[in-house]
Amino acid sequence: MDSCRHLHLALIPRPATRKLRCRRCHLTIAAEELNGGCCPECREAHGVKSSEFEEISIPGDGKTRYRCEECGAIIDAD
């Protein structure tokens, strides 16, 4: 049995549910990170300013999760 009382919890951020995937290199990035610009991977690796993206959705379960800083346990809050 775990003897940790889970007194030091850290909130685990929920993943962004709206993501974009580059049609050229398939990089998946949050729309907020892109800020309407071109794909950073295509620009850095290939020198191409690609701005063709398709929107993908990542299902979320809506749960809030915490991680115990002492033992590493993941705790779901309902």
MOPAC internal coordinates of N, CA, C and O (Angstrom, degrees):
PM7 1SCF
backbone

  N    0.0000 0     0.00 0     0.00 0    0    0    0
  C    1.4499 1     0.00 0     0.00 0    1    0    0
  C    1.5352 1   108.65 1     0.00 0    2    1    0
  O    1.2310 1   120.99 1   -37.00 1    3    2    1
  N    1.3135 1   115.71 1   143.00 1    3    2    1
  C    1.4521 1   121.54 1  -178.85 1    5    3    2
  C    1.5332 1   109.61 1   -77.33 1    6    5    3
  O    1.2310 1   120.43 1   -51.63 1    7    6    5
  N    1.3189 1   116.78 1   128.37 1    7    6    5
  C    1.4572 1   120.65 1  -178.21 1    9    7    6
  C    1.5349 1   112.64 1   -93.03 1   10    9    7
  O    1.2310 1   119.74 1   178.12 1   11   10    9
  N    1.3208 1   118.10 1    -1.88 1   11   10    9
  C    1.4613 1   121.65 1  -179.43 1   13   11   10
  C    1.5276 1   110.11 1   -71.58 1   14   13   11
  O    1.2310 1   120.57 1   -43.09 1   15   14   13
  N    1.3248 1   116.51 1   136.91 1   15   14   13
  C    1.4660 1   121.58 1  -179.75 1   17   15   14
  C    1.5354 1   111.59 1   -95.12 1   18   17   15
  O    1.2310 1   119.80 1  -178.86 1   19   18   17
  N    1.3239 1   117.99 1     1.14 1   19   18   17
  C    1.4616 1   124.64 1   177.42 1   21   19   18
  C    1.5298 1   111.68 1    53.73 1   22   21   19
  O    1.2310 1   120.42 1  -123.61 1   23   22   21
  N    1.3008 1   116.80 1    56.39 1   23   22   21
  C    1.4582 1   121.65 1  -178.38 1   25   23   22
  C    1.5297 1   113.35 1   -87.94 1   26   25   23
  O    1.2310 1   120.27 1   159.02 1   27   26   25
  N    1.3346 1   117.09 1   -20.98 1   27   26   25
  C    1.4701 1   121.42 1  -177.97 1   29   27   26
  C    1.5230 1   108.43 1  -116.14 1   30   29   27
  O    1.2310 1   120.94 1   -85.76 1   31   30   29
  N    1.3366 1   115.82 1    94.24 1   31   30   29
  C    1.4584 1   121.31 1  -176.50 1   33   31   30
  C    1.5252 1   110.88 1  -105.53 1   34   33   31
  O    1.2310 1   121.54 1   -33.95 1   35   34   33
  N    1.3275 1   114.66 1   146.05 1   35   34   33
  C    1.4622 1   121.52 1   175.16 1   37   35   34
  C    1.5198 1   107.73 1  -122.51 1   38   37   35
  O    1.2310 1   120.37 1   -46.22 1   39   38   37
  N    1.3289 1   116.91 1   133.78 1   39   38   37
  C    1.4518 1   122.40 1   178.75 1   41   39   38
  C    1.5211 1   109.63 1   -70.43 1   42   41   39
  O    1.2310 1   120.43 1   -48.86 1   43   42   41
  N    1.3131 1   116.78 1   131.14 1   43   42   41
  C    1.4599 1   121.57 1   175.56 1   45   43   42
  C    1.5245 1   106.43 1   -93.11 1   46   45   43
  O    1.2310 1   119.79 1   -62.03 1   47   46   45
  N    1.3404 1   118.01 1   117.97 1   47   46   45
  C    1.4624 1   119.40 1  -176.89 1   49   47   46
  C    1.5251 1   111.32 1   -65.63 1   50   49   47
  O    1.2310 1   121.60 1   -36.45 1   51   50   49
  N    1.3273 1   114.54 1   143.55 1   51   50   49
  C    1.4651 1   120.01 1   176.54 1   53   51   50
  C    1.5172 1   108.74 1   -72.92 1   54   53   51
  O    1.2310 1   120.27 1   -37.86 1   55   54   53
  N    1.3321 1   117.08 1   142.14 1   55   54   53
  C    1.4651 1   118.59 1   177.17 1   57   55   54
  C    1.5183 1   110.87 1   -69.21 1   58   57   55
  O    1.2310 1   121.05 1   -30.96 1   59   58   57
  N    1.2988 1   115.60 1   149.04 1   59   58   57
  C    1.4592 1   119.58 1   177.26 1   61   59   58
  C    1.5222 1   108.75 1   -63.55 1   62   61   59
  O    1.2310 1   120.15 1   -43.10 1   63   62   61
  N    1.2959 1   117.32 1   136.90 1   63   62   61
  C    1.4533 1   119.96 1  -177.32 1   65   63   62
  C    1.5280 1   112.24 1   -88.98 1   66   65   63
  O    1.2310 1   119.56 1   163.07 1   67   66   65
  N    1.3141 1   118.44 1   -16.93 1   67   66   65
  C    1.4623 1   121.27 1   178.65 1   69   67   66
  C    1.5206 1   109.12 1  -109.14 1   70   69   67
  O    1.2310 1   121.32 1   -66.40 1   71   70   69
  N    1.3083 1   115.07 1   113.60 1   71   70   69
  C    1.4627 1   120.17 1   179.70 1   73   71   70
  C    1.5174 1   109.29 1  -127.63 1   74   73   71
  O    1.2310 1   121.30 1   -22.85 1   75   74   73
  N    1.3123 1   115.11 1   157.15 1   75   74   73
  C    1.4515 1   122.32 1   178.25 1   77   75   74
  C    1.5272 1   108.78 1  -118.92 1   78   77   75
  O    1.2310 1   120.90 1   -36.69 1   79   78   77
  N    1.3495 1   115.88 1   143.31 1   79   78   77
  C    1.4631 1   120.60 1   177.44 1   81   79   78
  C    1.5178 1   108.40 1  -120.02 1   82   81   79
  O    1.2310 1   120.91 1   -51.32 1   83   82   81
  N    1.3318 1   115.86 1   128.68 1   83   82   81
  C    1.4613 1   121.66 1   178.84 1   85   83   82
  C    1.5267 1   108.91 1   -67.29 1   86   85   83
  O    1.2310 1   120.72 1   -47.99 1   87   86   85
  N    1.3170 1   116.23 1   132.01 1   87   86   85
  C    1.4660 1   120.15 1  -179.57 1   89   87   86
  C    1.5272 1   112.18 1   -75.38 1   90   89   87
  O    1.2310 1   120.31 1   164.27 1   91   90   89
  N    1.3156 1   117.00 1   -15.73 1   91   90   89
  C    1.4635 1   120.30 1  -178.62 1   93   91   90
  C    1.5326 1   111.55 1   -90.87 1   94   93   91
  O    1.2310 1   119.99 1   126.70 1   95   94   93
  N    1.3410 1   117.62 1   -53.30 1   95   94   93
  C    1.4710 1   120.78 1  -175.04 1   97   95   94
  C    1.5288 1   113.11 1  -109.18 1   98   97   95
  O    1.2310 1   120.15 1   173.15 1   99   98   97
  N    1.3537 1   117.31 1    -6.85 1   99   98   97
  C    1.4648 1   124.05 1   177.68 1  101   99   98
  C    1.5284 1   113.94 1    69.86 1  102  101   99
  O    1.2310 1   119.66 1  -160.53 1  103  102  101
  N    1.3236 1   118.26 1    19.47 1  103  102  101
  C    1.4576 1   121.56 1   173.23 1  105  103  102
  C    1.5192 1   108.68 1   -63.48 1  106  105  103
  O    1.2310 1   120.31 1   -46.17 1  107  106  105
  N    1.3272 1   117.01 1   133.83 1  107  106  105
  C    1.4587 1   121.64 1   176.08 1  109  107  106
  C    1.5180 1   107.53 1  -106.03 1  110  109  107
  O    1.2310 1   121.22 1   -53.04 1  111  110  109
  N    1.3431 1   115.27 1   126.96 1  111  110  109
  C    1.4547 1   120.90 1  -174.18 1  113  111  110
  C    1.5263 1   108.65 1  -143.57 1  114  113  111
  O    1.2310 1   120.59 1   -32.23 1  115  114  113
  N    1.3181 1   116.47 1   147.77 1  115  114  113
  C    1.4667 1   120.59 1   176.32 1  117  115  114
  C    1.5197 1   108.88 1   -68.36 1  118  117  115
  O    1.2310 1   120.86 1   -38.79 1  119  118  117
  N    1.3172 1   115.95 1   141.21 1  119  118  117
  C    1.4619 1   120.76 1  -179.41 1  121  119  118
  C    1.5227 1   111.57 1   -58.87 1  122  121  119
  O    1.2310 1   120.31 1   145.60 1  123  122  121
  N    1.3290 1   117.01 1   -34.40 1  123  122  121
  C    1.4622 1   120.94 1   179.65 1  125  123  122
  C    1.5271 1   111.73 1   -65.93 1  126  125  123
  O    1.2310 1   120.20 1   146.76 1  127  126  125
  N    1.3263 1   117.22 1   -33.24 1  127  126  125
  C    1.4679 1   120.86 1   179.63 1  129  127  126
  C    1.5168 1   111.78 1   -72.47 1  130  129  127
  O    1.2310 1   120.27 1   150.24 1  131  130  129
  N    1.3050 1   117.09 1   -29.76 1  131  130  129
  C    1.4537 1   121.78 1  -176.07 1  133  131  130
  C    1.5271 1   112.02 1   -75.87 1  134  133  131
  O    1.2310 1   120.01 1   143.79 1  135  134  133
  N    1.3172 1   117.58 1   -36.21 1  135  134  133
  C    1.4700 1   123.35 1   179.37 1  137  135  134
  C    1.5251 1   112.90 1    54.67 1  138  137  135
  O    1.2310 1   120.32 1  -143.37 1  139  138  137
  N    1.3300 1   116.99 1    36.63 1  139  138  137
  C    1.4561 1   120.39 1   176.24 1  141  139  138
  C    1.5181 1   115.20 1    74.80 1  142  141  139
  O    1.2310 1   119.51 1  -173.17 1  143  142  141
  N    1.3085 1   118.53 1     6.83 1  143  142  141
  C    1.4599 1   121.71 1  -178.53 1  145  143  142
  C    1.5121 1   113.50 1   -90.38 1  146  145  143
  O    1.2310 1   120.95 1    15.28 1  147  146  145
  N    1.3015 1   115.79 1  -164.72 1  147  146  145
  C    1.4576 1   120.85 1   179.28 1  149  147  146
  C    1.5260 1   110.32 1   -89.80 1  150  149  147
  O    1.2310 1   120.77 1   -11.12 1  151  150  149
  N    1.3208 1   116.13 1   168.88 1  151  150  149
  C    1.4595 1   122.31 1  -178.03 1  153  151  150
  C    1.5405 1   110.16 1   -66.10 1  154  153  151
  O    1.2310 1   119.98 1   -56.98 1  155  154  153
  N    1.3238 1   117.63 1   123.02 1  155  154  153
  C    1.4695 1   119.34 1  -178.73 1  157  155  154
  C    1.5293 1   112.68 1   -67.97 1  158  157  155
  O    1.2310 1   119.56 1   149.43 1  159  158  157
  N    1.3222 1   118.44 1   -30.57 1  159  158  157
  C    1.4660 1   121.77 1   179.75 1  161  159  158
  C    1.5242 1   110.96 1   -69.89 1  162  161  159
  O    1.2310 1   120.24 1   133.72 1  163  162  161
  N    1.3223 1   117.16 1   -46.28 1  163  162  161
  C    1.4694 1   120.75 1   178.22 1  165  163  162
  C    1.5242 1   111.01 1   -62.43 1  166  165  163
  O    1.2310 1   120.64 1   139.10 1  167  166  165
  N    1.3318 1   116.39 1   -40.90 1  167  166  165
  C    1.4644 1   120.64 1  -179.90 1  169  167  166
  C    1.5216 1   111.28 1   -65.91 1  170  169  167
  O    1.2310 1   120.47 1   135.88 1  171  170  169
  N    1.3393 1   116.71 1   -44.12 1  171  170  169
  C    1.4676 1   120.99 1  -176.61 1  173  171  170
  C    1.5318 1   112.18 1   -73.89 1  174  173  171
  O    1.2310 1   120.22 1   132.28 1  175  174  173
  N    1.3258 1   117.19 1   -47.72 1  175  174  173
  C    1.4627 1   120.58 1  -173.12 1  177  175  174
  C    1.5252 1   113.81 1   -83.42 1  178  177  175
  O    1.2310 1   120.20 1   146.29 1  179  178  177
  N    1.3564 1   117.22 1   -33.71 1  179  178  177
  C    1.4564 1   119.64 1  -172.48 1  181  179  178
  C    1.5259 1   114.17 1  -119.56 1  182  181  179
  O    1.2310 1   120.16 1   172.72 1  183  182  181
  N    1.3350 1   117.29 1    -7.28 1  183  182  181
  C    1.4557 1   120.90 1  -178.76 1  185  183  182
  C    1.5167 1   113.69 1    70.39 1  186  185  183
  O    1.2310 1   120.47 1  -157.32 1  187  186  185
  N    1.3427 1   116.71 1    22.68 1  187  186  185
  C    1.4620 1   122.19 1  -177.88 1  189  187  186
  C    1.5192 1   108.88 1  -112.04 1  190  189  187
  O    1.2310 1   120.07 1   -42.90 1  191  190  189
  N    1.3266 1   117.47 1   137.10 1  191  190  189
  C    1.4589 1   121.24 1   176.69 1  193  191  190
  C    1.5285 1   108.73 1   -95.02 1  194  193  191
  O    1.2310 1   121.04 1   -93.71 1  195  194  193
  N    1.3088 1   115.61 1    86.29 1  195  194  193
  C    1.4576 1   121.50 1   179.73 1  197  195  194
  C    1.5160 1   109.96 1   -92.01 1  198  197  195
  O    1.2310 1   120.82 1   -50.46 1  199  198  197
  N    1.3169 1   116.04 1   129.54 1  199  198  197
  C    1.4637 1   119.68 1   178.61 1  201  199  198
  C    1.5305 1   111.10 1  -127.34 1  202  201  199
  O    1.2310 1   120.59 1  -153.78 1  203  202  201
  N    1.3199 1   116.47 1    26.22 1  203  202  201
  C    1.4636 1   121.13 1   177.98 1  205  203  202
  C    1.5201 1   108.55 1   -98.27 1  206  205  203
  O    1.2310 1   121.32 1   -68.61 1  207  206  205
  N    1.3233 1   115.08 1   111.39 1  207  206  205
  C    1.4572 1   121.18 1  -178.23 1  209  207  206
  C    1.5177 1   109.95 1  -126.33 1  210  209  207
  O    1.2310 1   121.08 1   -26.64 1  211  210  209
  N    1.3202 1   115.55 1   153.36 1  211  210  209
  C    1.4533 1   121.23 1   170.12 1  213  211  210
  C    1.5207 1   107.22 1  -119.06 1  214  213  211
  O    1.2310 1   121.36 1   -38.83 1  215  214  213
  N    1.3187 1   115.00 1   141.17 1  215  214  213
  C    1.4616 1   119.82 1  -178.43 1  217  215  214
  C    1.5184 1   109.50 1   -83.31 1  218  217  215
  O    1.2310 1   120.92 1   -46.86 1  219  218  217
  N    1.3276 1   115.84 1   133.14 1  219  218  217
  C    1.4550 1   121.13 1   175.02 1  221  219  218
  C    1.5223 1   107.40 1  -122.65 1  222  221  219
  O    1.2310 1   120.74 1   -28.95 1  223  222  221
  N    1.2984 1   116.20 1   151.05 1  223  222  221
  C    1.4628 1   118.84 1   178.52 1  225  223  222
  C    1.5189 1   108.59 1  -115.79 1  226  225  223
  O    1.2310 1   121.35 1   -41.24 1  227  226  225
  N    1.3039 1   115.01 1   138.76 1  227  226  225
  C    1.4558 1   122.26 1   178.45 1  229  227  226
  C    1.5145 1   106.43 1  -109.73 1  230  229  227
  O    1.2310 1   120.71 1   -63.10 1  231  230  229
  N    1.3246 1   116.24 1   116.90 1  231  230  229
  C    1.4661 1   117.30 1  -178.02 1  233  231  230
  C    1.5212 1   111.50 1   -65.35 1  234  233  231
  O    1.2310 1   121.31 1   -41.71 1  235  234  233
  N    1.2996 1   115.10 1   138.29 1  235  234  233
  C    1.4581 1   121.18 1   177.15 1  237  235  234
  C    1.5100 1   109.10 1  -118.57 1  238  237  235
  O    1.2310 1   120.23 1   -30.53 1  239  238  237
  N    1.2813 1   117.17 1   149.47 1  239  238  237
  C    1.4592 1   119.81 1  -179.17 1  241  239  238
  C    1.5236 1   111.81 1   -92.96 1  242  241  239
  O    1.2310 1   120.04 1   174.95 1  243  242  241
  N    1.3459 1   117.52 1    -5.05 1  243  242  241
  C    1.4503 1   120.98 1   176.60 1  245  243  242
  C    1.5179 1   114.95 1    76.62 1  246  245  243
  O    1.2310 1   119.50 1  -175.82 1  247  246  245
  N    1.3154 1   118.56 1     4.18 1  247  246  245
  C    1.4643 1   121.09 1  -178.64 1  249  247  246
  C    1.5285 1   110.97 1   -83.93 1  250  249  247
  O    1.2310 1   121.37 1   -33.37 1  251  250  249
  N    1.3036 1   114.99 1   146.63 1  251  250  249
  C    1.4538 1   121.35 1   172.57 1  253  251  250
  C    1.5209 1   107.06 1   -94.22 1  254  253  251
  O    1.2310 1   120.90 1   -48.45 1  255  254  253
  N    1.3363 1   115.89 1   131.55 1  255  254  253
  C    1.4600 1   120.49 1  -177.60 1  257  255  254
  C    1.5203 1   110.12 1  -123.13 1  258  257  255
  O    1.2310 1   121.87 1   -32.83 1  259  258  257
  N    1.3212 1   114.03 1   147.17 1  259  258  257
  C    1.4648 1   122.05 1   176.43 1  261  259  258
  C    1.5238 1   108.97 1  -126.37 1  262  261  259
  O    1.2310 1   120.75 1   -28.71 1  263  262  261
  N    1.3264 1   116.18 1   151.29 1  263  262  261
  C    1.4641 1   121.82 1   175.27 1  265  263  262
  C    1.5149 1   107.68 1  -117.65 1  266  265  263
  O    1.2310 1   120.74 1   -48.76 1  267  266  265
  N    1.3248 1   116.18 1   131.24 1  267  266  265
  C    1.4589 1   121.09 1   176.72 1  269  267  266
  C    1.5229 1   107.97 1   -74.11 1  270  269  267
  O    1.2310 1   120.36 1   -54.65 1  271  270  269
  N    1.3192 1   116.92 1   125.35 1  271  270  269
  C    1.4571 1   122.02 1  -178.90 1  273  271  270
  C    1.5284 1   112.19 1   -70.29 1  274  273  271
  O    1.2310 1   119.99 1   158.28 1  275  274  273
  N    1.3069 1   117.62 1   -21.72 1  275  274  273
  C    1.4668 1   120.51 1  -177.58 1  277  275  274
  C    1.5183 1   112.88 1   -87.03 1  278  277  275
  O    1.2310 1   120.04 1   133.07 1  279  278  277
  N    1.3449 1   117.53 1   -46.93 1  279  278  277
  C    1.4761 1   119.52 1  -175.05 1  281  279  278
  C    1.5129 1   113.40 1  -112.09 1  282  281  279
  O    1.2310 1   119.24 1   169.18 1  283  282  281
  N    1.3345 1   119.05 1   -10.82 1  283  282  281
  C    1.4571 1   122.05 1   177.89 1  285  283  282
  C    1.5096 1   114.72 1    84.30 1  286  285  283
  O    1.2310 1   118.91 1  -174.20 1  287  286  285
  N    1.3114 1   119.69 1     5.80 1  287  286  285
  C    1.4552 1   122.29 1  -179.65 1  289  287  286
  C    1.5204 1   110.33 1   -66.85 1  290  289  287
  O    1.2310 1   120.75 1   -36.56 1  291  290  289
  N    1.3288 1   116.17 1   143.44 1  291  290  289
  C    1.4567 1   122.84 1   175.55 1  293  291  290
  C    1.5282 1   107.58 1   -98.14 1  294  293  291
  O    1.2310 1   120.78 1   -52.40 1  295  294  293
  N    1.3439 1   116.12 1   127.60 1  295  294  293
  C    1.4602 1   121.36 1  -175.74 1  297  295  294
  C    1.5204 1   108.56 1  -120.07 1  298  297  295
  O    1.2310 1   120.16 1   -55.86 1  299  298  297
  N    1.3377 1   117.30 1   124.14 1  299  298  297
  C    1.4682 1   122.29 1   176.06 1  301  299  298
  C    1.5117 1   109.14 1   -87.13 1  302  301  299
  O    1.2310 1   120.79 1   -46.23 1  303  302  301
  N    1.3362 1   116.10 1   133.77 1  303  302  301
  C    1.4643 1   121.02 1   175.26 1  305  303  302
  C    1.5192 1   107.52 1  -105.91 1  306  305  303
  O    1.2310 1   120.37 1   -52.44 1  307  306  305
  N    1.2878 1   116.90 1   127.56 1  307  306  305
  C    1.4745 1   120.25 1  -178.84 1  309  307  306
  C    1.4822 1   111.49 1   -99.21 1  310  309  307
  O    1.2310 1   120.10 1   180.00 1  311  310  309

